[in-house]
Amino acid sequence: MSIIAFVLIVVSAVLHASWNLMAKKSTMTVPFYAIICTTSALLWLHVQFWTPIPVLDLPGPFWLYLAGSIASDVTYCFGLLLVYRTMEMSTVYPVMRSLPLLMTALLTAVLGWGAPLTPVALAGMGVVFCGCMIMPLKKFGDFSLKNYLNWNFLFTMIVALGTTGYTIFDSQSQSVIRAAFPDISKPVVSLTYYSTRGIALSSTLWLLILFRSADRAAVAEYWKKRSIMPVLAGLAASLCYVLVLIAMNYVTNVSFVQAFRQIGLVLGMAGGFIFLKEKCTLTKIVGIILILSGLAITIIR
């Protein structure tokens, strides 16, 4: 993995932890997420006016991958609002960020997308995963399968599936654009895709809100209070994922993107301790050590 991808992913991890902290501290709802996505879409709308890529002329596979990405992101949204209602951020953030790591590696290997993962890289990812699975435990003696077979774990799995889906679909969408326009620079490809994706995602979310009275009432409440939190979260989320999309152009396998985004786990956990006053436990500390060790193993693969 290139140094460019590494730096982009690290900065992205900081921004990702930041907007999740805002979502947890506020009341996470579909309208909250819709405002996040709309802020992002408006921020990058200008790309549609100067990009040399004729978006509407992109081939059919692009639109299929885009639809898959939007469906996955909506799934992620519903899973996120469920887990943040019932679990601590310092507990759920590591788990919901770690599961997509193995899911993405498994799916890309099965589908034959990207360079094969080496045994060392897989071992590093496995260490990261183990660290993330330890962190939710209050003490090591609590390790039991039944502690993971509950509604909270199901909600976390929904988030993980959504994350895995949009990561893979976004990577493939950009591959289609690069194949259709090989002379266009990679950053322009990423920005064009992200702008197009933002318009599609925010439109889908607002359409869903129209059919739910509770969501319409929540939108009215945000407007009444002139709440700026979802807008700030939208700015952080926007810059976060643009960097991820650009980084995808500089890795041989999209699973490496998932692996190094786990750096944000340290920041997400620290945010839970500092800003949300959540309890720091030995299992969480050991989990973070394992995560960092796994990342180091993956780097030297």
C-alpha positions in Angstrom: 0.0 0.0 0.0 1.4 3.4 -1.0 2.2 6.2 1.5 -0.4 8.3 -0.2 -3.2 5.8 0.6 -1.9 5.5 4.2 -2.0 9.2 4.9 -5.4 9.7 3.2 -6.9 6.8 5.3 -5.4 8.1 8.6 -6.9 11.6 8.1 -10.2 10.0 7.0 -10.2 7.9 10.2 -10.0 11.0 12.3 -12.9 12.6 10.5 -15.0 9.4 10.7 -14.6 9.1 14.5 -15.5 12.8 14.8 -18.8 12.6 12.9 -19.8 9.4 14.7 -19.1 11.1 18.0 -21.5 13.9 17.0 -24.1 11.3 15.9 -23.9 9.5 19.2 -23.9 12.7 21.3 -27.0 13.8 19.4 -30.1 11.7 18.8 -29.2 9.6 15.7 -32.2 9.5 13.3 -32.8 9.0 9.6 -33.3 12.8 9.2 -30.0 13.4 11.1 -28.3 11.1 8.6 -30.2 12.7 5.7 -28.9 16.2 6.7 -25.4 14.8 6.9 -25.7 13.3 3.4 -27.4 16.5 2.0 -24.6 18.7 3.4 -22.1 16.5 1.7 -24.0 16.5 -1.6 -24.3 20.3 -1.6 -20.6 20.6 -0.7 -19.5 18.6 -3.8 -22.3 19.5 -6.2 -20.0 21.9 -8.0 -18.1 18.9 -9.3 -21.0 18.1 -11.6 -20.5 21.4 -13.5 -16.8 21.1 -14.2 -16.0 17.3 -14.3 -14.8 16.2 -17.8 -16.7 12.9 -17.2 -20.2 12.8 -18.8 -22.0 11.1 -15.8 -25.2 10.4 -17.7 -23.3 8.6 -20.4 -21.6 6.1 -18.0 -22.2 2.4 -18.9 -24.9 0.3 -17.3 -22.7 -1.6 -14.8 -21.8 1.8 -13.1 -25.5 2.4 -12.3 -25.9 -1.1 -11.0 -22.9 -0.7 -8.7 -24.2 2.8 -7.6 -27.6 1.3 -6.8 -25.9 -1.3 -4.7 -23.9 1.3 -2.9 -27.0 3.4 -2.1 -28.9 0.3 -0.8 -26.0 -0.6 1.4 -25.6 2.9 2.8 -29.3 3.0 3.7 -28.9 -0.3 5.5 -25.9 1.2 7.3 -28.0 4.2 8.3 -30.8 2.1 9.9 -28.2 -0.1 11.7 -26.4 2.9 13.0 -29.4 4.6 14.5 -30.3 1.3 16.3 -26.9 0.6 17.8 -26.4 4.2 19.0 -29.7 4.0 20.8 -28.7 1.0 22.9 -24.9 0.7 23.1 -21.9 2.8 24.2 -19.8 4.3 21.4 -16.5 3.0 23.0 -18.1 -0.5 22.8 -20.0 -0.6 19.5 -17.7 1.6 17.4 -14.8 -0.9 17.4 -17.1 -3.9 16.6 -19.0 -2.3 13.8 -15.8 -1.1 12.2 -14.0 -4.4 12.6 -16.5 -6.9 11.1 -16.4 -5.3 7.6 -12.7 -5.9 7.6 -13.1 -9.7 7.3 -16.3 -9.4 5.3 -14.6 -7.3 2.6 -11.6 -9.5 2.5 -13.8 -12.6 2.2 -16.0 -11.2 -0.6 -13.2 -9.7 -2.6 -11.3 -13.0 -2.4 -14.4 -15.0 -3.5 -15.2 -12.6 -6.3 -11.6 -12.3 -7.4 -11.5 -8.5 -7.2 -8.1 -7.0 -6.5 -4.7 -8.6 -5.8 -4.8 -11.7 -3.6 -4.2 -11.1 0.1 -1.0 -12.6 1.5 -1.0 -14.9 4.5 0.8 -12.2 6.5 -1.8 -9.6 5.6 -4.6 -11.9 6.5 -3.0 -12.7 9.8 -2.7 -9.0 10.6 -6.3 -8.4 9.7 -7.2 -11.4 12.0 -5.4 -9.8 14.9 -7.3 -6.6 14.3 -10.5 -8.5 14.3 -9.7 -10.3 17.6 -8.9 -7.0 19.3 -12.1 -5.5 18.2 -14.1 -8.5 19.4 -12.5 -8.3 22.9 -13.2 -4.6 23.4 -17.0 -5.0 24.1 -16.3 -7.3 27.0 -16.4 -5.9 30.6 -13.9 -8.4 31.7 -12.1 -11.3 30.0 -14.1 -13.9 31.9 -17.2 -12.6 30.1 -16.1 -14.1 26.8 -18.9 -16.3 25.6 -20.8 -16.9 22.4 -24.0 -15.9 24.0 -22.7 -12.4 24.7 -22.6 -11.9 20.9 -25.9 -13.5 20.1 -28.3 -10.7 21.0 -30.2 -7.8 19.4 -27.3 -5.4 19.8 -25.0 -7.7 17.9 -27.6 -8.1 15.2 -27.9 -4.3 14.8 -24.1 -4.2 14.7 -24.1 -6.8 12.0 -26.5 -4.7 9.9 -24.0 -1.8 10.2 -21.2 -4.0 9.2 -23.0 -5.5 6.2 -23.9 -2.0 5.0 -20.3 -0.8 5.4 -19.0 -3.9 3.5 -21.5 -3.4 0.7 -20.9 0.2 0.0 -17.1 -0.2 0.3 -17.1 -2.9 -2.4 -19.7 -1.3 -4.7 -17.9 2.1 -4.5 -14.6 0.5 -5.4 -16.2 -1.2 -8.4 -18.1 1.9 -9.5 -14.8 3.8 -9.7 -13.2 0.9 -11.6 -15.9 1.3 -14.3 -15.3 5.0 -14.6 -11.5 4.5 -14.8 -12.0 1.9 -17.5 -14.4 4.2 -19.5 -12.1 7.2 -19.1 -8.6 6.0 -18.6 -7.1 9.5 -19.3 -8.9 11.2 -16.4 -6.9 11.5 -13.2 -7.8 9.3 -10.2 -8.8 12.2 -7.9 -11.2 13.6 -10.5 -12.7 10.2 -10.9 -13.2 9.9 -7.1 -14.7 13.4 -6.8 -17.1 12.8 -9.7 -18.3 9.6 -8.3 -18.7 11.0 -4.8 -20.7 14.0 -6.0 -23.0 11.7 -8.1 -23.3 9.3 -5.2 -24.1 12.1 -2.8 -27.0 13.3 -4.9 -28.4 9.8 -5.3 -28.1 9.0 -1.6 -29.5 12.2 -0.1 -32.4 12.0 -2.6 -33.2 8.4 -1.5 -33.1 9.3 2.2 -35.4 12.3 1.8 -37.8 10.1 -0.2 -37.9 7.6 2.7 -38.5 10.4 5.2 -41.6 11.5 3.2 -43.3 8.2 4.1 -42.6 8.4 7.9 -44.5 10.9 10.0 -42.0 10.6 12.9 -39.1 11.5 10.6 -41.0 14.5 9.1 -41.6 15.7 12.7 -37.9 15.3 13.4 -37.0 17.4 10.4 -39.3 20.1 11.6 -37.7 20.0 15.0 -34.2 20.3 13.6 -35.4 23.3 11.5 -37.1 24.9 14.5 -34.0 24.6 16.7 -31.6 25.6 13.9 -29.5 22.6 14.9 -26.0 22.8 13.4 -24.7 19.5 14.7 -25.9 17.4 11.7 -24.4 20.0 9.3 -21.0 19.8 11.1 -21.2 16.0 11.1 -22.0 16.2 7.4 -18.9 18.3 6.7 -16.7 15.8 8.6 -18.4 12.8 6.9 -18.0 14.3 3.5 -14.3 15.0 3.7 -13.9 11.6 5.4 -15.3 9.5 2.6 -13.8 11.5 -0.2 -10.4 10.7 1.2 -11.4 7.0 1.3 -12.5 7.0 -2.3 -9.3 8.6 -3.4 -7.3 6.1 -1.3 -9.0 3.3 -3.1 -7.2 4.3 -6.3 -3.8 3.7 -4.6 -4.2 0.2 -3.2 -4.0 -3.2 -4.9 -7.0 -4.6 -2.9 -9.8 -2.6 -1.3 -9.5 -4.7 1.9 -6.4 -2.7 2.8 -8.6 0.4 2.9 -10.9 -1.3 5.4 -7.9 -2.5 7.5 -6.3 0.9 7.9 -9.5 2.7 8.6 -9.4 0.8 11.9 -6.9 3.4 13.2 -10.0 5.5 13.9 -11.0 3.0 16.5 -8.5 4.5 19.0 -10.0 7.9 18.4 -13.6 6.7 18.6 -12.9 4.9 21.9 -11.1 7.9 23.3 -14.0 10.2 22.3 -16.4 7.9 24.2 -14.3 8.2 27.3 -13.6 11.9 27.1 -16.8 13.4 25.7 -19.4 10.8 26.6 -18.0 9.8 30.0 -18.0 6.1 29.1 -16.0 3.7 31.3 -12.5 2.6 30.3 -11.8 -1.1 30.9 -8.8 -3.4 30.6 -10.5 -5.3 27.8 -10.7 -2.1 25.8 -7.1 -1.3 26.3 -5.9 -4.8 25.4 -8.2 -4.7 22.4 -6.6 -1.4 21.1 -3.2 -2.9 21.6 -4.2 -5.9 19.4 -5.6 -3.6 16.8 -2.5 -1.6 16.5 -0.4 -4.7 16.4 -2.5 -6.1 13.7 -2.2 -3.0 11.7 1.6 -3.1 12.0 1.6 -6.7 10.8 -0.5 -5.7 7.8 1.9 -2.8 7.0 5.0 -5.1 6.8 3.2 -7.8 4.8 
